[in-house]
Amino acid sequence: MAAQSSPSALKAREALSNPSGERVSSRSTADHSVSPPVVRIPRDYNAAYDLVERNLAAGRAARLAYVDDTGQYTFAELAERVDRFGSGLQAMGLEMEHRVLLALTDTIDFPTAFLGAIKAGIVPIAVNTLLTPKDYEYMLHDSRAKALIVSEPLLPQFAPLVPRLPFLKHVIVSGKSAQGNTAFKDVLAKGKARLAPAPTTSDDACFWLYSSGSTGMPKGTVHVHSSVILTAELYSKAVLAYEESDVVFSAAKLFFAYGLGNSLSFTLAAGATAILMAERPTPASVFKRLTEKKPTIFYGVPTLYAAMLASPDFPKRENMALRLCVSAGEALPPQIAKRW
């Protein structure tokens, strides 16, 4: 059962978030009684504020937002982590419209950093965790990122680059050891429990994702604040019929546009729970989550579906709770779809 947030409690949170009385971003609304849904997004708008605060306003504070390999986090805990990380970045001297590069595996620290930066008006750039140091150096130079937020196992890929990056001022490490850099947990500790959303607008730059580079060097594609909720309302709710009771597991990682919708914007927009897995998806690791975490929605790619079907360890249907499976990234062969 979700804990119910009273109107007075919500007003108190808003007052703590905005003690100066300055304008605060409004949340979007959507009318799903018509097709396609009518989505209304105010001019003064911050995507992170909308995605997180809607769940507290709906009484979901005590419901699970994320389950990763080491713990689980309610919407209230996510909200505080987001506020602490965003204000922690500000305390380090990062300002609105500065860019930060995220090379993070799928743990609670990804949505914390991604949404915390956005709420502070800072622009996160989520990058593939399987690239080469040359790729990372190009992206850090091209984006002029002021900070790098990196998972500890990936730090060796970046360490030799740091002295050659004049725009990079901070390295923040998610993991047990920061190895002489700033620890992710310390940014949270220095942040404030309440952060007023930055005065962003619906068409401001919200985050970047780099293209694959198939037609040359990778290109930073800029996504605006309004795009995040539009994809959630028009696809995850209108087409996939996400509900707050859904538990979602995406084999596609959060750094992909596919995974970012599946496990962040879609789940937060609906109040659903996302299962995160740091390791690379294999049939064995996916089966483990499908049977132990019991997701109701699963996202994969055709090659993974084929590998799972070929495995002798494919779990029995009664050991899973799936109601919907989605494939994307490339065309799904008809024979794979039929066998699944």
C-alpha positions as CSV (number, residue, x, y, z in Angstrom):
1,M,0.0,0.0,0.0
2,A,1.2,3.5,-0.8
3,A,1.5,6.0,1.9
4,Q,-0.9,8.9,1.3
5,S,0.6,12.4,1.2
6,S,-1.7,15.0,2.6
7,P,-2.1,18.4,0.8
8,S,-0.4,20.1,3.8
9,A,2.6,17.8,3.5
10,L,2.9,18.6,-0.2
11,K,2.7,22.3,0.4
12,A,5.3,22.0,3.1
13,R,7.7,20.2,0.7
14,E,7.1,22.9,-1.9
15,A,7.9,25.6,0.6
16,L,11.1,23.9,1.7
17,S,12.1,23.4,-1.9
18,N,11.5,27.1,-2.7
19,P,12.0,29.2,0.4
20,S,12.6,32.4,-1.6
21,G,9.1,32.2,-3.1
22,E,10.4,32.3,-6.6
23,R,8.4,30.7,-9.4
24,V,8.5,26.9,-9.4
25,S,8.0,24.7,-12.5
26,S,4.6,23.3,-13.0
27,R,3.8,19.7,-13.8
28,S,2.4,18.5,-17.1
29,T,-1.1,17.1,-17.5
30,A,-2.5,14.5,-20.0
31,D,-6.0,13.7,-21.2
32,H,-6.2,10.0,-22.0
33,S,-9.9,10.0,-22.7
34,V,-9.1,10.9,-26.3
35,S,-6.8,9.3,-28.9
36,P,-4.1,10.4,-29.2
37,P,-3.9,11.8,-25.7
38,V,-3.7,15.5,-25.3
39,V,-0.6,16.4,-23.3
40,R,-0.3,19.9,-21.9
41,I,3.2,21.1,-20.9
42,P,3.6,24.6,-19.3
43,R,6.2,27.0,-20.5
44,D,7.9,27.0,-17.1
45,Y,8.8,23.4,-16.8
46,N,11.5,21.1,-15.5
47,A,11.3,17.4,-16.5
48,A,12.9,16.0,-13.4
49,Y,10.5,17.9,-11.1
50,D,7.6,16.7,-13.1
51,L,8.7,13.0,-13.1
52,V,9.5,12.8,-9.4
53,E,7.0,15.1,-7.8
54,R,4.0,13.7,-9.5
55,N,4.5,10.4,-7.6
56,L,4.7,12.2,-4.2
57,A,1.5,14.2,-5.1
58,A,-0.2,10.9,-6.0
59,G,0.5,9.3,-2.7
60,R,3.2,7.0,-3.9
61,A,5.9,8.1,-1.5
62,A,6.2,4.7,0.1
63,R,5.9,2.7,-3.1
64,L,9.1,1.2,-4.7
65,A,10.6,3.3,-7.5
66,Y,13.7,1.3,-8.1
67,V,15.2,-2.1,-7.2
68,D,18.9,-2.6,-8.1
69,D,21.5,-5.2,-7.3
70,T,22.1,-4.0,-3.8
71,G,18.9,-2.4,-2.5
72,Q,15.5,-0.9,-3.1
73,Y,14.3,2.7,-3.0
74,T,10.9,4.3,-2.6
75,F,9.7,7.3,-4.5
76,A,10.3,9.4,-1.4
77,E,13.9,8.2,-1.1
78,L,14.5,8.8,-4.8
79,A,13.2,12.3,-4.4
80,E,15.6,13.1,-1.6
81,R,18.6,11.5,-3.5
82,V,17.7,13.6,-6.6
83,D,17.5,16.8,-4.5
84,R,20.7,16.0,-2.6
85,F,22.7,15.2,-5.7
86,G,21.5,18.2,-7.7
87,S,22.2,20.6,-4.8
88,G,25.5,18.8,-4.3
89,L,26.6,19.5,-7.8
90,Q,25.7,23.2,-7.2
91,A,27.8,23.2,-4.1
92,M,30.8,22.1,-6.2
93,G,30.3,25.1,-8.4
94,L,28.3,23.6,-11.3
95,E,25.8,26.0,-12.7
96,M,22.7,26.0,-14.9
97,E,23.4,24.8,-18.5
98,H,26.8,23.3,-17.6
99,R,27.2,19.8,-18.9
100,V,28.2,16.6,-17.1
101,L,29.1,13.3,-18.6
102,L,27.6,10.1,-17.1
103,A,29.4,6.8,-17.6
104,L,27.3,4.8,-15.2
105,T,26.2,1.2,-14.9
106,D,22.5,0.5,-14.1
107,T,22.3,1.2,-10.4
108,I,20.3,3.7,-8.3
109,D,23.1,6.2,-8.9
110,F,22.1,6.6,-12.6
111,P,18.6,8.0,-12.0
112,T,19.9,9.9,-9.0
113,A,22.6,11.7,-11.1
114,F,20.6,12.1,-14.2
115,L,17.5,13.6,-12.6
116,G,19.5,15.5,-10.0
117,A,21.4,17.3,-12.7
118,I,18.3,18.0,-14.7
119,K,16.5,19.4,-11.6
120,A,19.4,21.7,-11.0
121,G,19.3,22.9,-14.7
122,I,22.6,21.1,-15.4
123,V,22.6,19.0,-18.6
124,P,23.6,15.3,-18.2
125,I,25.1,13.4,-21.1
126,A,24.6,9.6,-20.8
127,V,27.2,7.6,-22.7
128,N,27.6,3.9,-23.5
129,T,29.7,2.1,-20.9
130,L,31.3,-0.2,-23.5
131,L,33.2,2.5,-25.5
132,T,36.9,3.0,-25.9
133,P,39.0,5.7,-24.1
134,K,39.4,7.4,-27.5
135,D,35.6,7.6,-27.8
136,Y,35.3,9.0,-24.3
137,E,38.0,11.6,-24.9
138,Y,36.2,12.8,-28.0
139,M,32.9,13.1,-26.2
140,L,34.4,14.9,-23.2
141,H,36.2,17.4,-25.5
142,D,33.2,17.8,-27.8
143,S,30.7,18.4,-25.0
144,R,33.0,20.5,-22.9
145,A,31.6,18.7,-19.9
146,K,32.6,20.2,-16.5
147,A,32.2,17.0,-14.6
148,L,32.5,13.3,-15.2
149,I,30.3,11.0,-13.1
150,V,31.6,7.4,-13.5
151,S,31.1,4.0,-12.1
152,E,34.2,2.7,-10.3
153,P,34.9,-0.3,-12.6
154,L,35.0,2.2,-15.6
155,L,37.4,4.6,-14.0
156,P,40.5,3.1,-15.6
157,Q,39.1,3.9,-19.0
158,F,39.1,7.6,-18.0
159,A,42.0,8.1,-15.7
160,P,44.7,8.6,-18.4
161,L,42.4,11.2,-20.2
162,V,41.8,13.6,-17.3
163,P,45.0,15.6,-17.6
164,R,44.3,16.2,-21.3
165,L,40.8,17.6,-20.7
166,P,41.0,21.4,-20.0
167,F,37.2,21.8,-19.6
168,L,36.8,18.9,-17.1
169,K,37.0,20.2,-13.5
170,H,35.5,17.3,-11.4
171,V,35.5,13.5,-11.4
172,I,32.8,11.9,-9.3
173,V,33.0,8.2,-8.7
174,S,30.1,5.8,-7.9
175,G,31.4,2.8,-6.0
176,K,33.3,1.8,-2.9
177,S,36.5,3.7,-3.7
178,A,36.8,7.1,-5.4
179,Q,40.5,6.5,-5.8
180,G,41.5,10.1,-5.0
181,N,38.5,11.6,-6.7
182,T,35.1,12.9,-5.3
183,A,32.9,10.1,-4.0
184,F,29.3,10.0,-5.2
185,K,28.2,9.5,-1.7
186,D,30.0,12.6,-0.6
187,V,28.2,14.7,-3.2
188,L,24.9,13.4,-1.7
189,A,26.1,14.1,1.8
190,K,27.0,17.7,1.0
191,G,23.7,18.4,-0.8
192,K,20.5,19.6,0.7
193,A,17.4,17.5,1.3
194,R,15.2,19.9,-0.7
195,L,16.2,21.5,-4.0
196,A,14.0,24.0,-5.9
197,P,13.8,23.1,-9.6
198,A,16.0,25.4,-11.8
199,P,14.0,27.9,-13.8
200,T,14.1,25.9,-17.0
201,T,11.5,26.0,-19.8
202,S,9.9,23.2,-21.8
203,D,12.1,23.8,-24.8
204,D,15.4,24.2,-22.9
205,A,18.1,21.6,-23.4
206,C,17.5,18.8,-20.9
207,F,20.0,16.1,-21.7
208,W,22.3,14.8,-24.5
209,L,22.8,11.4,-26.0
210,Y,25.5,10.7,-28.5
211,S,24.7,9.0,-31.8
212,S,26.5,5.7,-32.7
213,G,28.8,7.4,-35.2
214,S,27.8,5.3,-38.2
215,T,28.0,8.3,-40.5
216,G,31.2,9.8,-39.0
217,M,32.1,10.9,-35.5
218,P,29.3,10.5,-32.9
219,K,27.1,13.5,-32.7
220,G,25.6,14.9,-29.5
221,T,21.8,14.9,-29.9
222,V,20.1,17.4,-27.7
223,H,16.7,16.5,-26.1
224,V,14.5,19.2,-24.6
225,H,12.6,19.0,-21.3
226,S,9.2,18.5,-22.9
227,S,10.3,15.4,-24.9
228,V,10.7,13.2,-21.9
229,I,7.0,13.3,-20.7
230,L,5.7,13.3,-24.3
231,T,7.2,9.9,-25.0
232,A,5.9,8.5,-21.7
233,E,2.3,9.8,-22.2
234,L,2.0,9.0,-25.9
235,Y,3.8,5.6,-25.9
236,S,4.2,4.0,-22.5
237,K,0.7,4.9,-21.3
238,A,-1.3,5.2,-24.5
239,V,0.2,2.2,-26.3
240,L,1.7,-0.1,-23.6
241,A,-0.8,0.8,-20.9
242,Y,1.7,1.2,-18.1
243,E,0.1,1.1,-14.6
244,E,1.6,1.9,-11.2
245,S,1.3,-1.8,-10.4
246,D,3.7,-2.7,-13.1
247,V,7.2,-3.9,-12.4
248,V,9.5,-3.2,-15.4
249,F,12.8,-4.9,-16.3
250,S,14.8,-3.6,-19.3
251,A,17.8,-5.5,-20.6
252,A,18.6,-2.4,-22.6
253,K,20.7,-0.2,-20.4
254,L,19.7,3.3,-19.2
255,F,22.4,5.0,-21.4
256,F,20.4,3.9,-24.5
257,A,17.4,6.0,-25.5
258,Y,15.5,2.7,-25.5
259,G,16.5,1.9,-21.9
260,L,16.2,5.4,-20.6
261,G,12.5,5.4,-21.5
262,N,11.9,1.9,-20.3
263,S,13.4,2.2,-16.9
264,L,13.2,5.9,-16.1
265,S,10.8,8.2,-17.9
266,F,8.1,5.6,-18.5
267,T,8.2,4.1,-15.0
268,L,8.3,7.5,-13.2
269,A,5.5,8.9,-15.4
270,A,3.2,6.0,-14.4
271,G,4.5,5.4,-10.8
272,A,5.7,1.9,-11.7
273,T,8.7,0.1,-10.3
274,A,11.9,-0.4,-12.3
275,I,14.4,-3.3,-11.9
276,L,18.0,-2.3,-12.6
277,M,20.8,-4.7,-13.4
278,A,24.4,-3.5,-13.5
279,E,25.9,-6.5,-15.4
280,R,25.6,-7.2,-19.1
281,P,22.4,-9.0,-20.1
282,T,22.9,-12.7,-20.8
283,P,20.2,-15.4,-20.8
284,A,21.2,-16.5,-17.3
285,S,21.2,-13.0,-15.8
286,V,17.9,-12.1,-17.4
287,F,16.3,-15.4,-16.4
288,K,17.4,-14.7,-12.8
289,R,15.6,-11.3,-12.8
290,L,12.5,-12.6,-14.5
291,T,12.0,-15.4,-12.0
292,E,13.2,-13.7,-8.8
293,K,12.0,-10.1,-9.3
294,K,8.8,-11.1,-11.2
295,P,8.6,-8.1,-13.6
296,T,5.3,-7.7,-15.5
297,I,7.0,-5.9,-18.5
298,F,10.2,-7.0,-20.1
299,Y,12.3,-5.1,-22.8
300,G,14.9,-6.9,-24.9
301,V,16.4,-6.9,-28.4
302,P,16.0,-9.6,-31.1
303,T,19.5,-11.1,-30.5
304,L,18.8,-11.5,-26.8
305,Y,15.3,-13.0,-27.4
306,A,17.0,-15.5,-29.8
307,A,19.7,-16.4,-27.2
308,M,17.1,-16.8,-24.5
309,L,15.0,-19.2,-26.7
310,A,18.1,-21.2,-27.4
311,S,19.0,-21.7,-23.8
312,P,18.0,-25.0,-22.1
313,D,17.5,-23.0,-18.9
314,F,14.5,-21.1,-20.2
315,P,12.2,-20.8,-17.1
316,K,8.7,-22.2,-17.0
317,R,5.9,-19.7,-17.7
318,E,4.4,-20.2,-14.2
319,N,7.6,-19.0,-12.7
320,M,7.3,-15.6,-14.3
321,A,4.8,-12.8,-14.1
322,L,5.1,-11.2,-17.5
323,R,2.1,-9.6,-19.2
324,L,4.0,-7.8,-21.9
325,C,7.3,-8.2,-23.8
326,V,8.8,-5.5,-26.1
327,S,11.5,-5.8,-28.7
328,A,13.3,-2.9,-30.4
329,G,16.7,-1.8,-31.7
330,E,16.4,-3.9,-34.9
331,A,13.8,-5.8,-36.8
332,L,12.4,-8.8,-34.9
333,P,12.5,-11.9,-37.1
334,P,9.0,-13.4,-37.4
335,Q,10.1,-16.8,-36.4
336,I,11.6,-15.5,-33.1
337,A,8.3,-13.6,-32.4
338,K,6.3,-16.8,-33.0
339,R,8.5,-19.0,-30.9
340,W,8.4,-16.5,-28.0
